[in-house]
């Protein structure tokens, strides 16, 4: 099973299959910092409407009532805009299949769509199951296999794709207006952005002890440490808000060139992940033990100084897939509060 594209939208489901059979899933914990939350239902757009995106255009005749989302980010955005999806891609790091920041915002339980499976980066999409839901809109702004499935999905319902095909650099604040136009909720976007801006401003003053510290962010697997080496990764904004510095050593590492925004370090070269703070999500307890008992990992200054921060899979998923609903999980992961 490839874990290279760790915790990027939809790719993470493949990694979760191993986690699900080897250990209980960990859940993140919220801080006192508020998330954007949900916006009361509003209708600000006229229909019909045409929404242009990277794969074409969605012609939407009337306000959608049965929305299917094929990625975590879009499920959060749609819900925050005041529309609950009838189905969404399964979140593999919670036994319910729904992200813990999304679940409290829902009044009904959506159907779960498997977008990947054990042993594969990509799994066949159950198009018949999606069609049986009778959606009037499919939102797939962070679904990695949209190009392959776009025609088939479009035959079921209008599809809103991403603003750009490089989905790994998507900013939810850029995708939200696109989605809001399709839902007729354009006046609900700015309050979400304003709330997000305020949250980040508050966080920036709440932990002065972290200001100026370098950091690395990684996923530990049985064979390699996958270290984020992309300075434009979705996680960077939260660290930036706290005044922390992306490790220049990590940024200089050769990329795996698989769309993960990460480099692969072996047990022998793991010293290149060292920094003032080292954030790691271990795929399982056995994986953690293997790294702790290896020759080089215990020699890292962060290990010696007690500055390795263990992340749950939920927390690293929140960091790498920011949305209007999971901000508190991201900051909690970094600050430990």
N, C-alpha and C positions, 0 to 999 in steps of 0.2 A: 504494500500500500504506500503510495507516495504521500509524504507529509510536507513536501517542499513548499507548497503554496499555503503555508500554515495560517489559518484563521483569516484569510482574505474572504470576501463574500462568497458564500456557497462552497468554496473549496474546503472549508473547515469540516464539512460533514464527513468527508472521507477519514479525516483524522479521528473523528469522534467515535467511529465504529470500534477502533482499538481500545479507546478509553472506556467505552461503555461495557466492554466485556472483562476489563481488568481491574476496574476500581470504581467506587461510587463517585458520582459527579459532584464537584464542588460548586457552591453557589457564592456569588459575590455579595458584598454588603454595602448598603448605601451610606453616604455621609450626610452631614447636615446641609451640604450644598444642594440646592434645588435643581431638578431637571426642568426642562421646558414644559413637560406635562402635555395634556391634551387640550385642544381648543374646542369650545362649544360649537355645536353644529351651526354652520352658516352657509348661505348660498350667495356667492359673490360673482359667479360667472354665468354668462348666457350660453345656451346651447341651441344648435349644435356647435361644437368646437373642434378644431384641428390642432393637434399637438405635434410639432416636429421634434424628432430625436435622431440619434446617430444611425438608426437602422431604417428610418423611413418616417412615416407619420401615422398618427392615430386619429381616426375620424370618429368622434363620439357624439351620437345624436341627442342624448339626454343625460341628465345627472346620473352617474353610476350608483347603483344600489347593491350590486353583488360584485365586490372587488376581490380578485385573487392577487396576492403578492408572492413573488418568487425569490425574494432575498430578505435578509434581516433588516437592512437599512430602510427599504421601502415599506416593510411592515410597520416599522416605528413611525415613519413619516406619515403614512396614510392614517394611522391611528391617532397621531398627534394632531392631525388636521380635522379630526372629528368623524372619521369613517372607519368602522371596524371591518377588517377583511373577513370574507367567508372562508378563506383558506390562505395559508402561508407556508413557506418552507420551514421544515422542522429545525428547531434549534437543538443541537445534539448534546449540549452540556447541561441540560436540565431534564430530569426524567419526564417532565410534562411535555417536552418538545417545544416549549414556548419560553423565550428569554424572560428571566425574572423581572426585568424592568418593563417588559411589555405586558405581562400577565395581569398586573393590577389595573391596567388601563382598559381591559376588556370586560364586557358584560356577558359575552357569549364565547364559547370555545370554538376557534376556527378549526377547520379540517387541516391536517398536516400533509404537506407534500414533500416527498423525499427527493432531494435534488442531487444526491450522491449516495454511494453505497460502499460497504467494505470491499476493499480490493480495487477500487477505481476512483480516479479523480472525477470522472463523469459517470453518471448513471442515466439509463434511459428515463426520460420524463414520462410519467403516466398521463398521456394526453387524454385518454378516455375518461380518467377520473376527474381531470380538470374540466372537461366538457360537460360531465355529468353535474357539475356544480352550477351550470348555467350562468357563468360570469358575464357581466356586461362591460368589464374592464379588467385587463391583466397588466399589472405594474411589475416590470422586470428590469429595473435600473441597475441592480447589482448582480443579476443572475449571469454567471459566466458563460453558460451555453446558449445564450439568447440567439446568437448568430445562426447556430445549427437548428434551432427550434422556432425561429421567428415566423417562418411561413406557416407552420402547423399551428402555432399559437394564434396567429392572426386570423386563421380560419375559424377559430372558436370565438374570439372577441377582439376588440381593439386592444393593441399592445402599446404601452408606453415604455420605451427603452431609455438608456442613459443619454445624457447630453453629449458624451464622448465615448469612444470605444475602449479607451484605457480606463477601465472601471476601478483599477487599483488606486487611482488618485482622486476618486470621486469625493466631493465635499457635499454633505447632505444639504447644506444651505444653497448649493447650486441646483441640486436635483429637486428640492422641495417646490420651487416655483413651477417646474415642469409638471410635477405630479398634481399640484394644487390646481393648475389650469384644467387638467383632465377631470378633476373632481368637482370643479366649480367652487373652489375654496380659496381663491387667490388672496382674499383679504385676511386669511388666517395665517399666512406665512410670516409676515413681519413680526407679529407678537412672539412667534417661536424663536426667530433670530434674535430679537431683542432680549428675550429671556436667556438665551444661550450666551450672548455677549456679556450680560450682567453676571452670569455664573462664572465665566472665565475671569472676569475682572475681580470678583470676590476671591476666587481661588488664588489669584496671583499675589494676594497680600496675606494669605492665611498660613503659609509655611515658609517663612524666610530662611529657615535652616537648610532648605534645599537649593536656594538660589546659588547659581554658579557651579553646581556639581555636574560632573559628566555622568552619563548613564548609557547602558546598553539594555536592549530588550530582546529576549530570546525564548525559543521553545526547545526544550531538551527532549530528544528522542533516543532510542536505544543506540543509534549509531553516529549521531551528530548533534551539534548544537546549532540550531538555525537562528542566526543573529540578524536582526533587522539592520540592513545597511543602506536603506533608502531614506534620505533626509526629508523626502516628501511623503513619507508614510502617514497614514491617518492618525497614528498615535502621537505624532510629533507635536501637534498643537497643544495637547494637554501638558506635556512636559515643558514646552516653551512657556506656557502660561505661568508655570511655577518657577521660571527662571533657570531651568536646567539646560544642559548643553549636550546635544547629540554627540556621542563619542566620535572624534575624528578618526580614531583607529578603525572603528566599525564602518564608518563611511568610506574608508579606503579599501575595504575588503572586496575581493572580486565577487560579483553577484552570481548566484546560481542560474540566472537568466531563465527562470521558469515562471516569472510573473509574481513571485512571492515577495520581492523586495528584501531578500535575505541572502546572507552568505552561509556556507556550511563549514563549521569548525569540527575537527576531529578531537578525540581525547588528548592527542598530543599538541594540538594548536589552540586549545581553548583559552590560553592566556590572552589571546587577542580580544576576548570578550570582557576583559577586566576594565573597570571604571570605578568612579567614586560610589556609584550605586549600580548593582547588577540585578536586573529584574528577569526572573526565569519562571516559566511555567513548565513543570516536569510532566511528561505525558502520563506517568504512573509512578507509584511508590517505588517499584523496582528500578525504574529509570533513574529516579533521584538517588537511590542507594548506589547504583553503578557509577554515577558521576562523582558522588561524594567519596567513593572508595578508589577513584582513579588516581593516577600519579600527579597530574598537573593541576587539576581543578582545585585541590586544597591549598595550592600555593598562591592562588590569586589574592591580591591585597584585599579585595572586597570580602572574600571568604574569611581571611584572617581577622579582619576588622569587624566582622558581623554585619556587613552591608550588602549581603545577598538577600533580595526580597523574593520570597516564594509567591507566585501568582497562581490563582485557580484558573482553569480553562475559561470560566465565565469572565473573569477579570481581563484576561488578555484578549478575549473576543471583543469585549467592550472597548478596549483601548484601540484595537486595530480596525474596528467598524463603528466609528462614532456616529451618533444619531441624536435627535432631540430628546430622546428618552433615557439614554444610558450614561449621561455625563457624570453623575454621581458615582457610578461604578468605576469609571475610568479614573477619577481623582482618588477614590478610595484605594484603588490598586497601587497608585503611586505613593500616596502619603501613609497608607496603613491605618487610616482613621475612618 
